[in-house]
Amino acid sequence: MEKPILFYTSHNQYYSVSALQDKHIPWNNLIVLLEGHMSYIIDGKQIDLSQGNILFLPEGSSRIRLATDGYVDFFVFNFSSE
């Protein structure tokens, strides 16, 4: 098994989160929510995240992020693996 290849990582701190349009993601996506609340629609199902939650989306998932108000602090990792 090969080590994962990390394409992108970011540490985000916002006072409101903008929406992301529907997209089939071409990589694995890992979201670690340190503080606040966020909501996603993943493959047609709403997922509500709160402080301490981790969300893993496998490559090819359909992802929509809903806009939210309030402070959020989160990490995003986009990577591929075999």
N, C-alpha and C positions, 0 to 999 in steps of 0.2 A: 504494500500500500504506500503510495506517495504521500508526502506531506502536503497539506492544503496550501494553495497559492492565494495569498491575500491581495486583493485588487484595490481595496479601498477601506479606510477606517476613518471615523470622525467622532469627536466628542462634542456633542451639541448641548447648548444651554440657551433656551428661548423662553420668553414670557408669553408666547402663543405659538402654536405649531400650525403651519400652513398645510393645506391638503396636498396630497399627491394623487395624480390621475391614475386610472387603471393601467397596470403594466404587468406583463408576464416577465418576471425577472430572469435574466440569463445567467444568474449566479446564485449561490446559497447566500442567505441574508440572516444575520444574527443581530437582534436588537436587545440591548440591556438597558432597562429603564431604572435609573438610580433614584429619581424623584419625580413626582407628578403623576399625570394620567394621560394616556393616549389611546386612540381607537383606530383599528384597522379593519378592513374587510378583506379577508383572505379566502380566495376561491369561493366567494359568495357568502361567507359566514363572518359575522361581526365578532371581533376579538377585542375586548377592553383590557388594557394593561394598567397596572398601578405600580407604585414604588416597589422595587425588588423583583419585578417580573422579567422574564427573559422569553423572547419569541424567536423561534427558528423557522425560517421559510426555505424549503428546498428549492433548488433551481427549477424554473418553469412555473412557480406559483403565480397566481394572479393576485396583485397587491394594490389596494387603495388605502391611503391614509386619510382619515377624516381630520378636518381642522378642529383645533381645540384652543380654549383660552386657559391661561394659568401657566405657571412656571413648570418647565420640564427640563430634566438633565438626563441625557441618554447617550450611549455609545452605539454606533452602527458598524458592523463588519460585513463586507461583501467578499466572498471567497469561492474558490472552486476546489474540488478534490476528486480523486478517482476512487 
